[in-house]
Amino acid sequence: MAGTSTKTLHDIFQNMEYGPSSTSTATAQSWLEKHSRILGFFIDGKFSSPADRQTQDVTDSKAVVCSTVCAKDEDVASAASSAPGGFKTWSERSCYQRAKVLLKLASVLQRHSQCVSELCELSQSSTSPAVLIRLAQYYASWAQLRDTLMPEWIPQGVVAVVVSDDCSVYFLLLKVLPALAMGNAVIVVPGKTTALPALLLAQLFMEAGIPAGVLNVVTGSEASLGAKVAQNPQVNYLTYSGRQQTGEALVKAVAGWGVPMSFSLSRSSVCPFIIFDSADLDSAVDGVIELAFKKKRDFQWVLCVQESVLDSVVARLKLRMTGMKCVSLAIETDRNLINAAVQEAQQQGATLIQSCPPGTGALYPPTVLCGLAPSCGSVISPPPGPVLPLISFRSSAEGVTLGNHSPHGQAASIWTEDLTLALESAKSLCVGSVWVNCHSVMDPALPLCGRRESGNCTDGGREGLYQFLRPSHSPSLPRSSPSSINYTDFGSAASKFMIPEGFDPSSVPRFYSQFVGGQLCKADSGCSRSVLAPGGAVLAHCPDGGRKDVRNAVEVAIKAQPGWMKKSPAARAQSLYSLADSLEKKKRYLAVSIQTQTSISLEEAEKEVELSISRLSDWAARCDKEQGGTPFPPQSGSALSSPEALGVLGVILPNSKPLLSLVSLLGAAIAMGNAVVMVPSEKYPLPALEFIQVLQASDIPGGLVSIITGGTDQLTQALANHSVIQSIWYWGSKEGCQFLQYSCASPLKRLWLHCEDEEEREAGQNWTSSNPSLQEELWRKAVVWKSIWIPTA
């Protein structure tokens, strides 16, 4: 026929051009036409598109697809006012009714899979509908089981879900679906690439039968709009997924508003791809090609190859990369970053493997930077686009060390035919997910947990549900506007008493020492502070610790914690039983200390000591009871999920129940394998200082537990600014909570915050509770989760 050309099979294989899509775009296009290609908000079960709003274009690889409306303050207020009513209706439904809606959603997704797939592709956020259907089915089952398996936990309320521009639809629904399954209402602030799929999915949720107001979607700039949503007093919880820079801006804007926050920073995470000399090299190189040179990647990757097979891997890479087409860059300005990174790497002695010479514009050839040092900028922070840094290592231990070199800890892919080496390496890598002889395999049945700078929460699995729940006995943070705080000088103003030369210690009741590295010591500054009785009389003096004391405590904790973590759970249990036994021997002595400090009756004080002994014994018994499992993912192969210690924790203790709260938190932390730096109550420090004798009489390793006295704000500031401390548990002022939320965005820490009111402390009554959710909440705060995927042929 005139005007047509016919290509032979040989021509097609020679050119390897992209063919036409297997599905037409009529369905997605008709949905966009129905909305006049201007998508508004989805609020209270219906679309709205105010006329006086700014819009932003959504483009595919060629042209503008449509526009989305940017929300104003009144739109945020409308969504937030709709959500509480939706939450009330949704949370009052039975588990079966909520599960039925999510199961119907899976059917609706199946029916509209073509439209969903096309819309994701047009938005450059390709996600398989089958994956989304799996998510809906999985969380429908958890919606059914919530009251059966988690009877003491209640929904957070209204949850704000914010994702960055480059976050995929999968990661968006990995936040939205578990929140809904647990009975929450959700306000979604999607990124630019997920705005269209999010609006379509909101419509499909309504078709599945979700009540109006339960799911609202507002579009605009994700950082500023997400902050406005979280600042609304109707919102009870904020969770974010995406880039680190956007997450930091968001947390600083929301700090002090009384909203608990969690972050999954997978888009900025740098992950190791480790090839050992025992690997199937052909399969490993195939994995590298599939993973590293896609247009859109979930993570940044660094290739680590054992020196004995480096030449073979490089040769295979050169062969496989020959003739590969250039890859489109996300934005054209990424080319400048790539050129700068390549030039810097070459100046440091790197050699290039490229499929073809670089051209101009928004295309760049697949590139491997060989011969880099671990300190090179391209290894620490790889450039965007199809560029893969390659470093080499000698022994398997060095390979694991390089894998832990990054400040991130999202995932790792290791390649070896030696199962023992695979499992030992997986256990030693400080990441949340390890894929053995595979990569990027995800399923909602297994937790996806960020470590260090990759996040402070867990998504997926049963473990990922708890961020959207809270124990029924646990009070929430009070909602209020942020206080005026100088974050730089926070905690610097402290009243100190310098011990003069020739001072006679017998002239005051007693001088106490703090406990660092298994030894009693004074504060590094040489200063002390008075300990007052309820009536105002001076009971004693204790050290006024500061930043250097925290630094010293963390240094010894780093040395003690790995050995403690490697001990068997049974060995840790025996040490805790020893601690409980030492506490029992000092029972009367500690009861008198509590009575003297707090002015409660001796009988009440003795009951607190008895409860403390029992609580330590509980944690000793739980040491070898809390463990992971082997879920059954739909993919072939095996999977493991296990809890691991966080590392070094900082704990600022509450005023209420000064001994019982101490042993409850201490037991949870060290039972799970952590080291801990504890700051006693500024008002009632004596029970903690007397407890030092109990620690000395036990067989707890020196340095595992440090007790530092001083000003709460000053020591909070020192803990927050220390990069090694992975988590902070805080009981204190509203200003302290605000400071920690603001400061712990970088370096990122896991926070467990409680605002104690001087006159009325409801949280203090909970330490005596025998409710099992109290201990479950404590141990879940003390661990992170690791998933290991092992495929089979």
Secondary structure as GFF3:
##gff-version 3
##sequence-region A 1 793
A	DSSP	alpha_helix	9	15	.	.	.	ID=ss1
A	DSSP	alpha_helix	26	34	.	.	.	ID=ss2
A	DSSP	beta_strand	38	39	.	.	.	ID=ss3
A	DSSP	beta_strand	41	43	.	.	.	ID=ss4
A	DSSP	beta_strand	46	48	.	.	.	ID=ss5
A	DSSP	beta_strand	55	59	.	.	.	ID=ss6
A	DSSP	beta_strand	64	69	.	.	.	ID=ss7
A	DSSP	alpha_helix	73	92	.	.	.	ID=ss8
A	DSSP	alpha_helix	95	111	.	.	.	ID=ss9
A	DSSP	alpha_helix	113	122	.	.	.	ID=ss10
A	DSSP	alpha_helix	129	149	.	.	.	ID=ss11
A	DSSP	beta_strand	153	155	.	.	.	ID=ss12
A	DSSP	beta_strand	158	163	.	.	.	ID=ss13
A	DSSP	alpha_helix	169	181	.	.	.	ID=ss14
A	DSSP	beta_strand	185	189	.	.	.	ID=ss15
A	DSSP	alpha_helix	195	208	.	.	.	ID=ss16
A	DSSP	beta_strand	215	217	.	.	.	ID=ss17
A	DSSP	alpha_helix	222	231	.	.	.	ID=ss18
A	DSSP	beta_strand	237	241	.	.	.	ID=ss19
A	DSSP	alpha_helix	244	254	.	.	.	ID=ss20
A	DSSP	beta_strand	261	264	.	.	.	ID=ss21
A	DSSP	three_ten_helix	266	268	.	.	.	ID=ss22
A	DSSP	beta_strand	270	275	.	.	.	ID=ss23
A	DSSP	alpha_helix	281	292	.	.	.	ID=ss24
A	DSSP	beta_strand	300	306	.	.	.	ID=ss25
A	DSSP	three_ten_helix	307	309	.	.	.	ID=ss26
A	DSSP	alpha_helix	310	321	.	.	.	ID=ss27
A	DSSP	beta_strand	327	328	.	.	.	ID=ss28
A	DSSP	alpha_helix	334	347	.	.	.	ID=ss29
A	DSSP	beta_strand	351	354	.	.	.	ID=ss30
A	DSSP	beta_strand	363	364	.	.	.	ID=ss31
A	DSSP	beta_strand	367	370	.	.	.	ID=ss32
A	DSSP	alpha_helix	377	380	.	.	.	ID=ss33
A	DSSP	beta_strand	387	393	.	.	.	ID=ss34
A	DSSP	alpha_helix	396	403	.	.	.	ID=ss35
A	DSSP	beta_strand	408	409	.	.	.	ID=ss36
A	DSSP	beta_strand	411	415	.	.	.	ID=ss37
A	DSSP	alpha_helix	419	428	.	.	.	ID=ss38
A	DSSP	beta_strand	433	436	.	.	.	ID=ss39
A	DSSP	beta_strand	448	449	.	.	.	ID=ss40
A	DSSP	beta_strand	451	452	.	.	.	ID=ss41
A	DSSP	beta_strand	458	459	.	.	.	ID=ss42
A	DSSP	three_ten_helix	463	468	.	.	.	ID=ss43
A	DSSP	beta_strand	469	471	.	.	.	ID=ss44
A	DSSP	beta_strand	497	498	.	.	.	ID=ss45
A	DSSP	three_ten_helix	505	507	.	.	.	ID=ss46
A	DSSP	beta_strand	514	516	.	.	.	ID=ss47
A	DSSP	beta_strand	519	521	.	.	.	ID=ss48
A	DSSP	beta_strand	527	532	.	.	.	ID=ss49
A	DSSP	beta_strand	538	543	.	.	.	ID=ss50
A	DSSP	alpha_helix	547	566	.	.	.	ID=ss51
A	DSSP	alpha_helix	569	585	.	.	.	ID=ss52
A	DSSP	alpha_helix	587	598	.	.	.	ID=ss53
A	DSSP	alpha_helix	602	622	.	.	.	ID=ss54
A	DSSP	beta_strand	638	645	.	.	.	ID=ss55
A	DSSP	beta_strand	648	652	.	.	.	ID=ss56
A	DSSP	alpha_helix	658	671	.	.	.	ID=ss57
A	DSSP	beta_strand	675	679	.	.	.	ID=ss58
A	DSSP	alpha_helix	686	697	.	.	.	ID=ss59
A	DSSP	beta_strand	705	707	.	.	.	ID=ss60
A	DSSP	alpha_helix	712	720	.	.	.	ID=ss61
A	DSSP	beta_strand	725	732	.	.	.	ID=ss62
A	DSSP	alpha_helix	734	743	.	.	.	ID=ss63
A	DSSP	beta_strand	750	755	.	.	.	ID=ss64
A	DSSP	three_ten_helix	762	768	.	.	.	ID=ss65
A	DSSP	alpha_helix	772	781	.	.	.	ID=ss66
A	DSSP	beta_strand	783	790	.	.	.	ID=ss67
###
